[in-house]
Amino acid sequence: MTLIKQSIEAICKEYDLNRETVIKAMREAVFHAARKHFKPKIKPETLVVEWNEEEGTIDVYQKKQIVETVTDPSSQLSLQEAIELTGDESLEIGDELEIPLPSEEMGRIAAQQAKQTLMQRVREAIREKIYEEYIGKIGELVNGVIRRFERDGIIVDLGNNLEGIILREDQVKTEKWNQGDRIRAVISNVTKETRRPQIQLSRASEELLKRLFEMEVPEIYDGTVVIKSAARDPGERSKIAVASNEKDVDPVGACVGVKGSRVQNVIKELRGEKIDIIEWSQEPSVFAANALSPARVSQVQITDIEKRKMRVIVPEDQLSLAIGKKGQNVRLAAQLVGWDIDIVSEEEIKKEISLKMGAMMAEGKTVPLSALEVVSATHAEELKKRNINDIETLAMLTIDDLADILDVSMDEAQKILEAAKAVVLAKEQISASKKDEHEAVEESKQ
């Protein structure tokens, strides 16, 4: 069987393969076909397939050793047979001959088998080439055209006889596409599998968000502005944290663009996905406060630095905004910052403090007036001058009396009284609960 150079050149050109790779595949294909055709007369281990560069053919030989006494005709021949076959009288016992096999004998079926094996090896070579070329391009942005929809995902034509696939988990539920639509996606993975395209693409990845901003913002492309982290709820909302390497460049402003032009281009590409652009900070508490935008944060407390946990305190009217619809805002903020974030309102904190102070008073401990956050050291001194030395006495004053004593507004006096009364109420509730528990224990003894 001969395979001319033109066939090799055609395959190399069509599939963009290395010439040596194709020759190797052809040799292997002919070897498998010859092995099947000549079996069992010729042992596979005695077959030799060589590429003849000068003739442009692939030649098949049978390897035999010259022996004194032939015990295995499939791999041995006598010295006399060797001389008669080759006409070379210099041959000796122990020499090895490669005897040409007529490729025409293999026939049509063997030729078809060789062709099938060749195409299989070519496909394997193509897969290996694609893998080697694209495995280092994970995270890069690519453009393509939607060719068809399959059960596994969307098949995208990337050009140059190359296809990619957007699996279901990498699609955005809110996006609707049609055959022939142009689409942008990032390379999320490259495999060697055969049942579907090797190049896996994603429209749901945070990397897509980053690559789109790189395209729209020159300052990101040249390294002046850096994307520190990104978090997405694909199709709904995303957050991106940016920092500047130059003091006079506003990273958030650079990403927003004049009249929001840059960020709007990204939003358009993501089919209306809302985007919050956050200024990054190396201080986790500052970063978290920024990340919870558009909510306003009062205070951030680091509760466990090793487990990266924090508590964020917000005004009561900012609580729902900070948490977001179905917890979306705090969830994205936590992903962006890389810390667990617990959102609590100022009212919850006040109740928590009141309970702690009430518990101390119920145990007979003294709680100074200045322990109340709304009572300053100056206020405490003024109250002591009027023999108001504890929270319970303070709670019995009227708003008018307290305003006169401290020379404060009625609103401020009301806040102080409400704080004092909350502590007293907590003390009374805890004392009543302990009394009920004690009585229950006594009844159980009787």
SVG drawing of the C-alpha trace seen along z (x, -y; Angstrom):
<svg xmlns="http://www.w3.org/2000/svg" viewBox="-45 -73 75 100">
<polyline fill="none" stroke="black" stroke-width="0.4" points="0.0,0.0 1.5,-3.3 0.6,-6.7 2.0,-9.5 3.5,-12.7 0.6,-14.7 -1.8,-12.9 0.4,-13.8 0.7,-17.4 -3.1,-17.6 -3.8,-16.3 -1.2,-18.6 -2.8,-21.6 -6.4,-20.6 -5.9,-19.9 -2.9,-22.2 -0.8,-19.3 3.0,-18.6 4.2,-16.5 6.1,-14.1 2.8,-13.6 0.9,-12.6 3.7,-10.3 3.7,-8.5 -0.1,-8.2 0.1,-6.7 2.8,-4.2 0.7,-3.1 -2.4,-2.8 -0.7,-0.6 0.9,1.5 -2.5,2.3 -4.0,3.1 -1.0,5.4 -1.2,7.1 -4.8,8.0 -4.4,9.0 -1.4,11.3 -2.5,12.9 -1.8,15.7 0.8,16.4 3.0,13.5 3.6,12.6 2.9,8.9 6.3,8.6 8.0,9.4 6.3,6.6 8.2,3.5 6.6,0.4 8.9,-2.4 8.4,-5.7 10.3,-6.0 10.9,-9.7 12.5,-9.4 9.7,-7.4 7.0,-9.0 5.6,-5.6 5.1,-3.6 6.6,-0.2 5.8,3.0 8.5,5.6 8.7,8.9 11.7,9.2 13.4,12.7 16.6,14.0 19.0,16.2 19.4,19.5 21.1,22.8 18.0,24.9 14.6,23.3 12.2,24.0 9.8,21.1 9.2,20.2 7.2,17.1 10.3,15.4 13.3,17.5 14.8,18.6 17.9,20.6 21.0,19.2 20.3,20.7 16.8,19.2 18.2,15.8 20.8,15.9 18.3,17.0 15.9,14.3 18.4,11.5 21.3,12.7 23.7,11.5 26.3,14.2 27.9,12.2 25.0,13.0 25.8,15.1 24.0,17.1 22.6,14.6 22.0,11.8 18.5,10.3 16.6,9.5 13.7,7.2 11.7,8.9 9.3,6.6 5.6,7.6 3.5,6.8 1.0,4.1 -1.4,5.0 -2.1,8.3 -3.8,6.5 -6.7,5.6 -9.7,3.3 -10.8,4.2 -7.3,3.8 -7.0,0.4 -10.3,-0.7 -9.0,0.4 -5.9,-1.5 -7.8,-4.6 -10.0,-4.3 -7.0,-3.9 -5.3,-6.8 -8.3,-9.1 -8.5,-7.9 -4.8,-8.8 -5.3,-12.1 -8.2,-13.0 -6.1,-12.0 -3.3,-14.2 -5.8,-17.1 -7.1,-16.7 -3.6,-16.7 -2.7,-19.8 -5.8,-21.7 -5.1,-20.7 -1.5,-21.8 -2.5,-25.1 -5.4,-26.1 -4.6,-24.7 -2.6,-27.8 -5.4,-30.1 -7.9,-29.3 -9.5,-32.6 -9.0,-34.3 -11.9,-35.9 -12.9,-34.4 -15.5,-35.4 -17.6,-32.9 -20.9,-32.2 -23.6,-29.9 -23.9,-26.9 -26.4,-24.6 -28.0,-23.6 -27.4,-20.2 -28.5,-18.5 -25.0,-19.0 -24.9,-22.7 -24.4,-25.4 -22.0,-24.6 -19.9,-27.7 -18.0,-28.0 -14.6,-29.6 -13.3,-29.6 -10.5,-27.5 -12.6,-24.3 -12.6,-24.7 -15.7,-24.4 -16.3,-25.2 -19.1,-24.3 -21.0,-26.2 -22.2,-23.6 -25.5,-24.2 -23.7,-25.1 -21.7,-27.8 -24.7,-29.4 -26.7,-32.3 -30.4,-31.4 -31.6,-34.9 -29.8,-34.9 -31.6,-33.8 -29.6,-33.0 -30.4,-32.0 -28.5,-30.0 -26.2,-32.4 -25.8,-34.9 -22.3,-36.2 -21.2,-35.4 -18.4,-36.2 -17.2,-33.9 -14.1,-32.9 -12.3,-29.6 -13.1,-27.8 -11.5,-24.4 -9.7,-22.3 -10.1,-18.5 -8.9,-15.6 -12.3,-13.9 -13.8,-12.8 -17.6,-12.9 -17.9,-16.7 -15.8,-19.8 -12.6,-20.0 -12.8,-23.7 -15.3,-24.5 -16.5,-28.1 -18.3,-30.1 -20.7,-33.0 -21.3,-32.7 -17.6,-33.0 -16.2,-36.0 -13.3,-35.8 -15.7,-37.0 -16.5,-40.1 -12.8,-40.8 -12.0,-40.3 -14.8,-42.7 -13.6,-45.4 -10.0,-44.9 -11.4,-45.5 -13.3,-48.7 -10.9,-50.3 -7.4,-51.2 -6.2,-51.8 -6.8,-48.1 -5.2,-46.9 -2.0,-48.9 -1.9,-48.0 -2.6,-51.4 -5.8,-50.0 -5.9,-46.4 -8.9,-44.2 -8.4,-42.6 -11.5,-40.4 -14.9,-39.8 -18.1,-38.1 -21.2,-37.3 -24.7,-36.2 -24.9,-35.6 -27.6,-37.5 -28.6,-39.4 -25.8,-41.3 -22.1,-41.4 -19.4,-43.2 -15.9,-44.0 -13.1,-45.4 -10.5,-47.6 -7.4,-49.5 -5.1,-52.0 -1.3,-51.8 -1.1,-55.6 -2.4,-58.1 -3.9,-60.5 -6.0,-57.8 -9.5,-57.0 -10.0,-53.3 -13.7,-53.4 -14.1,-56.5 -11.8,-54.9 -14.1,-51.8 -17.3,-53.8 -16.1,-56.1 -17.5,-59.4 -21.3,-59.4 -21.0,-55.7 -20.0,-54.8 -17.5,-52.1 -19.5,-50.2 -22.6,-50.5 -20.8,-48.7 -20.0,-45.8 -23.6,-45.8 -24.9,-45.7 -22.6,-42.7 -23.9,-40.9 -27.5,-41.5 -28.4,-44.0 -26.6,-42.5 -26.2,-45.1 -22.6,-45.9 -21.3,-47.5 -17.8,-48.8 -16.0,-48.8 -12.8,-50.4 -10.5,-47.7 -8.8,-48.2 -6.2,-46.1 -8.1,-46.7 -10.8,-44.0 -13.2,-46.2 -12.9,-49.0 -13.2,-46.7 -16.3,-45.0 -17.9,-48.4 -17.3,-49.3 -18.4,-45.9 -21.8,-46.2 -22.6,-49.2 -25.1,-50.7 -25.9,-50.2 -24.4,-52.6 -22.4,-50.9 -22.0,-52.2 -19.3,-49.9 -17.4,-46.7 -16.2,-44.3 -13.7,-41.5 -15.0,-38.6 -12.6,-35.9 -9.5,-36.8 -8.3,-33.2 -11.6,-32.0 -12.0,-35.3 -15.4,-36.3 -16.7,-39.8 -19.9,-41.5 -21.2,-44.5 -23.5,-46.9 -25.8,-49.0 -28.6,-51.5 -32.1,-50.0 -33.2,-51.6 -30.2,-50.1 -30.6,-46.5 -32.7,-45.2 -30.5,-47.0 -27.3,-45.6 -28.7,-42.1 -30.2,-42.4 -33.0,-40.4 -32.7,-36.8 -29.4,-37.7 -27.7,-38.6 -25.9,-41.7 -24.2,-40.3 -23.5,-37.0 -21.7,-38.8 -19.9,-41.1 -18.6,-38.1 -17.3,-36.5 -15.7,-39.7 -13.9,-40.3 -13.3,-36.6 -14.7,-36.8 -17.9,-35.6 -20.1,-38.6 -22.8,-38.7 -25.1,-41.7 -26.9,-43.2 -28.8,-46.4 -27.9,-49.1 -31.2,-48.2 -30.1,-44.6 -26.8,-45.8 -28.6,-48.1 -30.8,-45.2 -27.8,-42.9 -26.0,-45.5 -29.1,-46.2 -29.5,-42.4 -25.8,-42.1 -26.1,-45.1 -29.5,-44.0 -28.0,-40.5 -25.2,-42.2 -27.6,-44.3 -29.8,-41.2 -26.7,-39.5 -26.3,-42.5 -23.3,-44.0 -22.9,-47.7 -23.2,-49.1 -21.9,-52.7 -23.9,-55.3 -21.1,-55.8 -21.6,-52.2 -24.6,-53.5 -23.3,-54.5 -25.5,-57.6 -24.2,-58.9 -20.9,-60.7 -18.4,-61.2 -19.6,-64.8 -23.2,-63.7 -22.4,-61.1 -20.7,-63.8 -23.7,-66.1 -26.0,-63.3 -23.9,-62.4 -24.1,-66.0 -27.9,-65.5 -27.4,-62.1 -28.4,-60.1 -25.7,-57.4 -27.3,-54.4 -29.3,-53.4 -32.5,-52.6 -32.7,-56.1 -31.9,-57.6 -34.8,-55.7 -37.3,-57.2 -36.6,-60.8 -38.9,-62.6 -37.6,-63.9 -38.1,-67.5 -36.1,-66.9 -33.2,-65.2 -33.1,-67.8 -32.8,-70.5 -30.1,-68.6 -27.9,-67.9 -28.8,-71.0 -29.5,-68.8 -32.3,-68.8 -35.5,-66.9 -34.6,-64.3 -31.2,-63.6 -32.8,-63.3 -35.4,-60.9 -32.6,-58.7 -30.8,-58.6 -34.0,-57.7 -34.9,-55.0 -31.5,-53.4 -31.8,-53.4 -35.3,-52.0 -34.3,-49.2 -31.6,-48.1 -34.0,-48.2 -36.6,-46.3 -34.0,-43.6 -33.0,-43.4 -36.6,-42.9 -37.3,-40.2 -34.1,-38.3 -34.9,-38.6 -38.5,-37.4 -37.2,-34.5 -34.8,-33.4 -37.6,-33.7 -39.8,-31.4 -37.0,-28.9 -36.3,-28.9 -40.0,-28.4 -40.2,-25.5 -37.2,-23.8 -38.8,-24.2 -42.1,-22.8 -40.3,-19.8 -38.6,-19.1 -42.0,-19.0"/>
</svg>
